[in-house]
Amino acid sequence: MSLYIDVPARAQSPASPTYPPEAFIHLRPDGTIVIQVNRLEFGQGVQTALPMILAEELDADWSQVVGELAPAADVYKDPIYQLQMTGGSISVPHSFQQYRELGAKMRAMLVAAAAEQWRATPAQCRTENSVVYGPANVSARYADLANDAARRSVPGEVRLKTPSEFRLIGTPVRRLDSRAKCDGSLKFGIDVDLPGLKVALVARPPVYGGRVKRLNDREARAVAGVRDVFEVPVMRGATGIAVVADTFWMAKQARDRLSIEWDLSGVEHPDTSQMLTRYRELSRTTGNVAVNRGDATALDRIPAANRIVADFSFPYLAHTPMEPLNTTIRFDGDHAEAWVPSQFQTMDQIAIAEVLGLEPHQVTFHTEYAGGGFGRRTPLDSHVQREAAAIAKRMRGTPVKVVWTREDDVQGGYYRPMFVHHVEVGIDARGMPMAWRHVVVGQSHIIGTGPPWEGALVKNGVDELVVEGTADSRYAIPNFHVSAHQPTINVPVAQWRSVGMTHNAFVMETLIDELAVRAGIDPIAYRLALLRPDARKLRNPLTLLDEKTKRWRFSVPRDHAVGIACNEYHETGVACAVEVSIENARPRIRRATVTADVGMAINPLTLEAQFQGGIVYGLSQLVEGGAITFSDGRVDQRNFDGHTPPYMQDAPVEMDVHIVPSTEPPTACGECPVPVISPAVVNALFRLTGKRYRALPLTRL
Amino acid sequence: MANYALTVNGRQTEVNVDPGTPLLWVLREHLKMTGTKYGCGIGACGACTVHLGGVATRSCLLPVSLVGSRPIATIETMASDPVGRVVQDVWVAADVVQCGYCQSGQIMTAVALLKTVPKPTDAQIEQGMGGNICRCGTYVRIRQAIARAAQQLG
């Protein structure tokens, strides 16, 4: 989500506030070193990566390091954004320096404590594996120095290691949370249990914005274990009915027995087939201008034979993290406690406090492990937490866990918006695009939210998240015009892993492929030739991709084909080659080779996992059952029967990931692989069927 | 409400619940064994997979009244299962998990697969694991881990 990257980064230079090491590092007497992680762990591996960075400078014994998810508190806010949050793939890029300094300062304090005991100077001491070694064979364990060290003042400046001194950073380190996730012992938000805990489910209106008109809850209240049934505000001014019961199953049985008459008057009923028609019409007209470079009329002087005119459409996409949405809150009148798999602690804590009439600091806020997120846990309105707080308020004194069923999640909105693109490309004598006119149509999830996001991200009436990947394309196209229409539709939308890149990169990379084919140039060579001279972050991975795929990409079996795509996001360049065949009228991805320039690799094992996983996630918009559609205001899909994410057979059978060697500061990771896979696959399919695929998801081939 | 005697991970236990309550929720809410996960409630994602009389079973679809005398094994006992232990170890060694939410179900499915087909081919792995969703996309490492487990179980 570049939304978070761009805003404050531009507003202020990253001042380096000082962080008290004691808020991040606990040296236990048994030698265990507990490191507070100022982010949500939801698969990306930050609960291992940030402790690695700190432990590197601390010279800690890695086998004794434990990572804990920090609660909501000012000290755990992102050092640049001053919000406690996880998003925009910023965790490592923004906290790299912070965690290094924390480790180095703690180390300096331990060394100073030891030197004083030994009447030596810190320069005479060295550290390794949680031990300080002094002159004349003296040594002391960190754990034994901890009390002395804690009494010392925190040094202002410390020397950090040079990359050549790293022992842990850059090595493949297994995740710290692996075992607990393999034996069932790790507690996710949905596993929270408390004395007297009740579970709430909410019946929400069938069309967004609807309100309860009449309720008959007699049958629901008759279900054993039901404690209360009442109307609650849900997102966007709507209302719903909350059912509170002893267990999830009881609450669900009761909810199924509610008889609710909804007031849907005055509420827009979205219908995606009608929207498609309207969007297509809009795409024929110029929208708010995002980029106008060179001569906009150059295209009109190019003969039709040298033009490509293409229409693309992309559906709404649900995130469907495996752990359904949930939040647990206990409200005690002048205080509340919340257990939230939260990606945005600062905002979620404020939202809960607002609903309960408290100050944020009166809400003790525990960050719980989350089973995935992909953007679904970051709506700017914290609607899940607001709803849970409204229920907790009514159930004062009783902890209540609000759980969304999978149906609630699939139908609950906050999707990646539906988009239509209309593109006209004029080609020069060398086969290169010399004029490009591009119209994007789709909702913005930023416009209308007010400051700070709207002010920072919307320019000339264009939300840059709608056009990212197109407007900021790294290709050198001299005459380049991009505009956007951003209609308001009654469907809540949100960021979805890699946000605007999901559709913009698809359009760019399939058109570039088409141009390469027309020019008769190898798709990697074509891209390298067309990139702007400063597009280093893409040039490196493309060159590496060429090298790593040379052995196989020119010798695939007859009924297989290769597709290429690349994309840069958050200063990370990614390139991808896939080998595809057609099996049961579906693309069968035999192999994927992925290369990336992420700056310095902190943990190559996690990077590989993120890239493998991001590639699979990117296939969500390609697989047949990937779309969310609306008929007469209602979502057509309900659960994983009608809405199917990629299964194992949809994913690449083999995948190899190669990271460009670098000692530059680490850049983003989590979102960056997502955009490249769909265009790479359809580029390969073109070579098998001769067809271009411009409407997603794919139907039977 | 009715009483049901269950054998869970080798231990006898009794619960008093509505007969229609799926085994998943009996495990999670009545027995407080939260290793088995709720993902969809319709048997389409595999997160809730347990072994019922040794057979991989979607616990979200199975009313407790239909369990009968068949023993139930969950992720919580896999460390003491000879195949389960190996699968967990290769999972850790291959750094398979990401968010980890689906992995109880993946491991339970993989253990059942290896007990039925000790040396699965790639196609058999895909068939055996093909009903389990992982939104983090750990499929490639799952394939590798199962192949490695099969090798170790020799």
Contacts between the chains, C-beta under 8 A, distances in Angstrom:
chain1	res1	chain2	res2	distance
A	42	B	99	5.1
A	43	B	98	3.5
A	43	B	99	3.3
A	43	B	100	7.2
A	43	B	136	4.6
A	44	B	98	7.2
A	45	B	98	7.2
A	174	B	92	6.8
A	174	B	93	7.6
A	174	B	95	4.9
A	175	B	95	5.7
A	175	B	97	6.7
A	177	B	97	7.4
A	177	B	100	6.8
A	178	B	91	7.3
A	178	B	92	4.7
A	178	B	95	6.3
A	178	B	96	7.7
A	178	B	97	5.5
A	178	B	100	8.0
A	179	B	88	7.7
A	179	B	92	5.6
A	180	B	100	7.9
A	181	B	97	4.3
A	181	B	100	3.0
A	181	B	103	5.4
A	182	B	88	4.6
A	182	B	91	4.8
A	182	B	92	5.9
A	182	B	96	7.9
A	182	B	97	6.5
A	182	B	100	7.8
A	182	B	103	6.2
A	182	B	107	6.2
A	183	B	35	7.2
A	183	B	75	6.5
A	183	B	76	7.0
A	183	B	78	6.7
A	183	B	79	5.7
A	183	B	88	6.2
A	184	B	33	7.6
A	184	B	34	7.3
A	184	B	35	2.0
A	184	B	36	7.1
A	184	B	74	7.0
A	184	B	75	3.6
A	184	B	76	5.0
A	184	B	78	7.9
A	184	B	104	5.0
A	185	B	35	6.8
A	185	B	76	7.7
A	186	B	100	6.2
A	187	B	34	6.7
A	188	B	101	6.2
A	190	B	37	7.9
A	190	B	38	7.0
A	191	B	28	7.9
A	191	B	34	4.0
A	193	B	32	6.5
A	193	B	34	7.4
A	199	B	29	7.9
A	224	B	1	6.3
A	224	B	18	6.7
A	247	B	25	6.4
A	247	B	29	4.4
A	247	B	30	7.5
A	248	B	25	5.9
A	248	B	28	7.7
A	248	B	29	6.3
A	248	B	38	7.5
A	249	B	18	7.5
A	249	B	21	5.1
A	249	B	22	6.9
A	249	B	25	4.2
A	249	B	29	7.1
A	250	B	18	7.7
A	253	B	18	7.4
A	253	B	20	7.8
A	320	B	135	6.2
A	321	B	99	7.4
A	321	B	101	7.7
A	321	B	135	5.9
A	322	B	37	7.4
A	322	B	39	5.5
A	322	B	45	7.2
A	322	B	47	6.2
A	322	B	99	6.6
A	322	B	101	4.1
A	322	B	102	4.8
A	322	B	133	6.9
A	322	B	134	7.2
A	322	B	135	5.1
A	322	B	136	7.8
A	323	B	37	7.5
A	323	B	99	7.2
A	323	B	101	4.6
A	324	B	38	6.8
A	324	B	39	7.6
A	369	B	99	7.9
A	369	B	100	7.8
A	370	B	99	6.7
A	371	B	37	7.5
A	371	B	99	4.9
A	371	B	100	7.1
A	371	B	101	2.7
A	371	B	102	7.6
A	372	B	98	7.9
A	372	B	99	4.4
A	372	B	101	6.3
A	372	B	135	4.9
A	372	B	136	6.0
A	373	B	99	8.0
A	374	B	135	6.9
A	405	B	41	6.4
A	406	B	39	6.8
A	406	B	40	4.4
A	406	B	41	6.0
A	406	B	42	7.6
A	406	B	45	7.9
A	407	B	41	8.0
A	605	B	95	5.3
A	606	B	95	7.7
A	609	B	95	6.4
A	609	B	98	6.1
A	609	B	138	7.3
A	609	B	141	7.1
A	610	B	98	7.9
A	612	B	137	6.4
A	612	B	138	7.4
A	612	B	140	5.2
A	612	B	141	7.0
A	613	B	98	5.7
A	613	B	136	4.7
A	613	B	137	3.7
A	613	B	138	6.3
A	614	B	137	7.1
A	615	B	137	6.8
A	616	B	134	7.8
A	616	B	136	7.8
A	616	B	137	2.6
A	616	B	139	6.2
A	617	B	135	7.0
A	617	B	136	7.6
A	617	B	137	5.4
A	639	B	40	5.5
A	639	B	41	7.4
A	639	B	42	5.3
A	639	B	44	6.6
A	640	B	39	7.8
A	640	B	40	4.7
A	640	B	42	6.8
A	640	B	44	3.8
A	640	B	45	5.4
A	640	B	133	6.6
A	641	B	42	6.0
A	641	B	44	5.5
A	644	B	44	7.9
A	645	B	133	5.7
A	645	B	135	6.1
A	646	B	137	7.2
A	647	B	130	5.7
A	647	B	131	7.2
A	647	B	132	7.6
A	647	B	133	6.3
A	648	B	126	5.6
A	648	B	129	5.2
A	648	B	130	5.5
A	648	B	132	7.4
A	648	B	139	4.4
A	648	B	142	7.1
A	648	B	143	7.4
A	649	B	126	5.5
A	649	B	130	5.5
A	651	B	137	6.4
A	651	B	139	4.3
A	651	B	140	6.8
A	652	B	140	6.7
A	653	B	122	7.2
A	653	B	140	7.9
A	653	B	143	7.5
A	654	B	140	6.9
A	655	B	140	4.8
